[in-house]
Amino acid sequence: IETHFESQKGFLLQESGQNLGYLLYLNLVEEAEILRIGIHPDHRGKGLGKYLVFTLKNFYQKLFLEVHEKNRPALSLYESCGFQKIGIRKKYYSDGGNVV
């Protein structure tokens, strides 16, 4: 995580010195691209991913991202935050999976 924070902007969510989650993003002036979100397995399902997304939404008019079509937990999170699918990149991943 620390090497990613050296090269990207992001938020690190901690409690009592323990890393609970993070969000990395690319600053595009009035927009931001979400690059990565990670929540510690012991803390998933508590709304921390949503908290990180809405924290970023406070700073940018528009957010966008790309996610593997089979990543159901991520798709569920993004849909619950109001994201909408605007396109598909077919066979983007080495496993033949699409990006939405």
Rosetta blueprint (number, residue, H / E / L):
1 I L
2 E H
3 T H
4 H H
5 F H
6 E H
7 S H
8 Q L
9 K E
10 G E
11 F E
12 L E
13 L E
14 Q E
15 E E
16 S L
17 G L
18 Q E
19 N E
20 L E
21 G E
22 Y E
23 L E
24 L E
25 Y E
26 L E
27 N E
28 L E
29 V L
30 E L
31 E E
32 A E
33 E E
34 I E
35 L E
36 R E
37 I E
38 G E
39 I E
40 H L
41 P H
42 D H
43 H H
44 R L
45 G L
46 K L
47 G L
48 L H
49 G H
50 K H
51 Y H
52 L H
53 V H
54 F H
55 T H
56 L H
57 K H
58 N L
59 F L
60 Y L
61 Q L
62 K E
63 L E
64 F E
65 L E
66 E L
67 V L
68 H E
69 E L
70 K L
71 N L
72 R H
73 P H
74 A H
75 L H
76 S H
77 L H
78 Y H
79 E H
80 S H
81 C L
82 G L
83 F L
84 Q L
85 K L
86 I L
87 G L
88 I L
89 R E
90 K L
91 K L
92 Y L
93 Y L
94 S L
95 D L
96 G L
97 G L
98 N L
99 V E
100 V L
